[in-house]
Amino acid sequence: MREITTKWNANLYDQKHDFVPKFGRSLVDLLAPQKNEEILDVGCGTGDLAHEIAALGAKIQEIDTSHDMIIAAQQKYPDITFQTMDATVLNMTNQFVAVFSNATLRWINSWMKSFKNIYNALKQGGRFVAEMGGHGNIASIVWALQKSMKELKLSYIEDYFPWYFPTLEEYQSKLVGAGFTVEMITLYERPTPLLGENRLRNWLKMFSHNILKHLSENEKEQIYAKCRKLLQSKFYQNHQWFADYCRLRFVA
């Protein structure tokens, strides 16, 4: 499978996309971390959920592929251990009671390698608690991007698409194939508010970087404007933008 390299802007992530950790808090509740439990967080971002897990008494270790994110997280929470690492090269054995991941797994194409590494990192009976974008996630935004590029006669390169949005059945099969027993898995719609007049542009600037990386800044701005026009009637209500998120959540 192709590997996608995405450059993350930690400041933009913290300032304009606080909905990521906000909606992840219910996943922390599902994790139910206990005092002194050793927990690995795969894809920690700038560390907000790590801080919440640590505050509950768990011994949390954080990894993320983005060095910029790790630097920002370490500055915010110096008492927590953060490390730049990809789940595909994770090499730990029988070390954690739980592995936690929020809004990260959809970026990983080498899922079997990652799942095997996570499985090996867990102690016997350990739990893997995660949420990611699932089938149908941001379908309208992807449609708007593709239509905008076509109207502007700009090339849409399929291999630049950075996400993996599986069906419930597909992902359950992959987890079982890696050795996990799936205790709970669900796919649900979660319309997500993007607060502020410019939030759709901010979202596109943050998350569609890979899709648009072959374009000039002027071309990107044209696409942002066209996407706004295409999506406004359905996804802009009462001075607030929404994104059509569909979330896949599981415990294995």
C-alpha positions as CSV (number, residue, x, y, z in Angstrom):
1,M,0.0,0.0,0.0
2,R,1.1,3.6,-0.6
3,E,2.4,5.6,2.4
4,I,1.2,9.1,2.8
5,T,3.4,11.8,4.4
6,T,1.4,14.7,5.8
7,K,3.0,17.9,7.1
8,W,1.2,19.0,10.2
9,N,0.9,22.6,11.4
10,A,0.8,22.2,15.2
11,N,-0.3,25.8,15.9
12,L,-3.1,25.7,13.4
13,Y,-4.2,22.4,14.9
14,D,-4.3,23.8,18.4
15,Q,-5.9,27.1,17.5
16,K,-8.5,26.1,14.9
17,H,-9.2,22.4,15.3
18,D,-9.9,22.0,19.0
19,F,-12.9,19.8,18.1
20,V,-10.5,16.9,17.7
21,P,-9.6,16.5,21.4
22,K,-13.0,17.8,22.4
23,F,-14.9,14.9,20.8
24,G,-12.2,12.5,21.9
25,R,-13.1,13.0,25.5
26,S,-15.9,10.4,25.4
27,L,-13.3,8.0,24.0
28,V,-11.3,8.5,27.2
29,D,-14.4,7.6,29.2
30,L,-14.6,4.4,27.2
31,L,-10.9,3.7,27.8
32,A,-11.6,4.2,31.6
33,P,-7.9,4.5,32.5
34,Q,-7.1,3.3,36.0
35,K,-4.4,4.5,38.3
36,N,-0.9,3.3,37.4
37,E,-2.1,1.6,34.2
38,E,0.6,1.7,31.5
39,I,-1.1,3.1,28.4
40,L,0.3,3.9,24.9
41,D,-1.4,6.7,22.9
42,V,-0.9,6.2,19.2
43,G,-1.2,9.5,17.4
44,C,-1.2,11.9,20.3
45,G,-1.3,15.2,18.4
46,T,-0.5,18.1,20.7
47,G,-1.2,16.1,23.8
48,D,-4.5,17.3,25.2
49,L,-6.1,13.9,25.6
50,A,-2.8,12.5,27.0
51,H,-3.0,15.1,29.7
52,E,-6.5,14.0,30.6
53,I,-5.5,10.4,30.7
54,A,-2.5,11.2,32.9
55,A,-4.6,13.3,35.2
56,L,-6.6,10.1,36.0
57,G,-3.5,8.5,37.3
58,A,-2.4,6.4,34.3
59,K,1.2,6.1,33.2
60,I,0.9,7.3,29.6
61,Q,3.4,7.1,26.8
62,E,2.8,9.2,23.7
63,I,3.8,8.7,20.1
64,D,3.0,10.6,16.9
65,T,4.6,10.6,13.4
66,S,4.7,14.5,13.4
67,H,7.8,15.9,15.1
68,D,6.1,19.3,15.1
69,M,3.2,17.9,17.0
70,I,5.5,16.2,19.5
71,I,7.5,19.4,20.2
72,A,4.3,21.3,20.8
73,A,2.9,18.6,23.1
74,Q,6.1,18.4,25.1
75,Q,6.1,22.1,25.6
76,K,2.5,22.1,26.8
77,Y,2.9,19.0,29.0
78,P,6.5,18.6,30.1
79,D,5.7,15.9,32.7
80,I,4.5,13.5,30.0
81,T,6.7,11.4,27.7
82,F,6.3,12.2,24.0
83,Q,8.2,10.5,21.2
84,T,8.2,10.9,17.4
85,M,7.3,7.4,16.1
86,D,5.2,5.7,13.5
87,A,3.0,2.8,14.5
88,T,4.3,0.8,11.6
89,V,7.8,0.7,13.2
90,L,6.6,0.3,16.8
91,N,8.8,-2.4,18.4
92,M,7.5,-3.0,21.9
93,T,6.5,-6.3,23.5
94,N,4.1,-7.1,26.3
95,Q,4.5,-3.6,27.7
96,F,1.0,-1.9,28.0
97,V,-2.3,-2.6,29.6
98,A,-4.1,-0.5,26.9
99,V,-3.4,1.2,23.6
100,F,-5.5,4.3,22.9
101,S,-5.9,6.1,19.6
102,N,-8.1,9.0,18.5
103,A,-8.5,10.4,14.9
104,T,-5.3,8.7,13.8
105,L,-5.8,5.3,12.3
106,R,-7.4,6.6,9.2
107,W,-4.0,8.1,8.2
108,I,-2.3,4.7,8.4
109,N,-2.4,2.6,5.2
110,S,-0.1,-0.2,6.4
111,W,-2.9,-1.3,8.8
112,M,-1.8,-4.9,9.3
113,K,1.8,-4.0,10.3
114,S,0.4,-1.4,12.7
115,F,-2.2,-3.8,14.2
116,K,0.4,-6.5,14.7
117,N,2.8,-4.0,16.4
118,I,0.0,-2.8,18.7
119,Y,-1.1,-6.4,19.4
120,N,2.5,-7.3,20.4
121,A,2.9,-4.1,22.6
122,L,-0.2,-5.1,24.7
123,K,0.0,-7.4,27.7
124,Q,-2.1,-10.5,27.7
125,G,-5.8,-9.4,28.0
126,G,-4.9,-5.8,27.2
127,R,-7.3,-3.6,25.4
128,F,-7.2,-1.5,22.2
129,V,-9.6,1.4,22.3
130,A,-9.8,3.7,19.3
131,E,-11.8,5.9,17.0
132,M,-11.3,7.1,13.5
133,G,-13.1,8.2,10.4
134,G,-15.2,5.4,8.9
135,H,-17.1,4.8,5.7
136,G,-18.8,7.9,4.5
137,N,-16.6,10.3,6.6
138,I,-16.4,13.8,5.1
139,A,-18.0,12.5,1.9
140,S,-19.4,15.9,1.0
141,I,-16.1,17.7,1.5
142,V,-14.3,15.1,-0.7
143,W,-17.0,15.6,-3.4
144,A,-16.6,19.4,-3.2
145,L,-12.8,19.1,-3.5
146,Q,-13.1,16.9,-6.6
147,K,-15.8,19.0,-8.2
148,S,-13.9,22.2,-7.6
149,M,-10.7,20.8,-9.1
150,K,-12.6,19.5,-12.2
151,E,-14.3,22.9,-12.7
152,L,-11.0,24.7,-12.4
153,K,-9.3,22.1,-14.8
154,L,-6.9,21.1,-12.1
155,S,-5.7,17.5,-11.8
156,Y,-7.1,15.4,-9.0
157,I,-4.4,12.7,-8.1
158,E,-6.0,9.7,-6.5
159,D,-2.7,8.6,-4.9
160,Y,-2.6,11.9,-3.0
161,F,-5.8,10.9,-1.1
162,P,-4.4,10.5,2.5
163,W,-7.3,8.7,4.3
164,Y,-8.7,5.3,4.8
165,F,-12.4,5.2,5.7
166,P,-13.4,1.5,6.1
167,T,-16.7,-0.1,6.7
168,L,-17.5,-1.6,10.1
169,E,-17.3,-5.1,8.7
170,E,-14.0,-4.5,6.9
171,Y,-12.3,-3.1,9.9
172,Q,-13.6,-5.8,12.2
173,S,-12.1,-8.4,9.8
174,K,-8.8,-6.6,9.9
175,L,-8.7,-6.5,13.7
176,V,-9.6,-10.2,14.0
177,G,-6.9,-11.0,11.3
178,A,-4.3,-9.3,13.5
179,G,-5.3,-11.5,16.5
180,F,-7.7,-9.3,18.4
181,T,-11.1,-10.2,19.8
182,V,-13.5,-7.4,19.0
183,E,-15.7,-6.6,22.0
184,M,-17.5,-3.6,20.5
185,I,-17.4,-1.8,17.2
186,T,-19.8,0.8,15.9
187,L,-20.1,3.2,12.9
188,Y,-22.1,6.4,13.6
189,E,-22.8,9.8,12.1
190,R,-21.4,12.8,14.0
191,P,-22.0,16.1,12.3
192,T,-19.1,18.2,13.6
193,P,-19.3,22.0,14.1
194,L,-16.5,24.1,12.6
195,L,-17.0,27.3,14.6
196,G,-16.5,30.6,12.8
197,E,-16.9,32.1,9.4
198,N,-13.6,30.9,8.1
199,R,-13.6,27.4,9.7
200,L,-14.3,25.5,6.5
201,R,-11.2,27.2,4.9
202,N,-9.2,26.4,8.0
203,W,-10.3,22.8,7.8
204,L,-9.4,22.5,4.2
205,K,-6.0,24.2,4.8
206,M,-5.2,21.8,7.6
207,F,-6.5,18.5,6.3
208,S,-6.5,18.7,2.5
209,H,-2.9,19.6,2.3
210,N,-1.9,16.3,0.8
211,I,-4.6,16.3,-1.8
212,L,-3.6,19.8,-3.0
213,K,0.1,19.6,-2.5
214,H,0.8,19.8,-6.2
215,L,-1.0,23.1,-6.6
216,S,0.0,26.7,-6.1
217,E,-1.2,28.8,-3.2
218,N,-3.4,30.8,-5.6
219,E,-5.0,27.6,-7.0
220,K,-5.6,26.3,-3.4
221,E,-7.4,29.6,-2.5
222,Q,-9.6,29.2,-5.6
223,I,-10.5,25.7,-4.5
224,Y,-11.3,26.8,-0.9
225,A,-13.7,29.4,-2.4
226,K,-15.4,27.0,-4.7
227,C,-15.8,24.4,-1.9
228,R,-17.5,27.1,0.2
229,K,-20.0,27.8,-2.5
230,L,-20.8,24.2,-3.1
231,L,-21.2,23.3,0.6
232,Q,-22.7,26.5,2.0
233,S,-26.4,25.7,1.4
234,K,-26.3,22.4,3.3
235,F,-23.5,22.7,5.8
236,Y,-23.6,26.4,6.9
237,Q,-26.4,27.1,9.3
238,N,-26.9,29.9,11.8
239,H,-23.4,31.3,11.1
240,Q,-21.8,27.9,11.8
241,W,-20.1,25.4,9.5
242,F,-20.6,21.7,9.9
243,A,-18.6,18.7,8.6
244,D,-20.3,15.4,7.8
245,Y,-18.2,13.2,10.0
246,C,-18.8,9.4,10.3
247,R,-16.9,7.8,13.1
248,L,-15.7,4.2,13.6
249,R,-15.2,3.3,17.2
250,F,-14.1,0.0,18.7
251,V,-12.8,-1.8,21.7
252,A,-10.7,-4.9,21.0
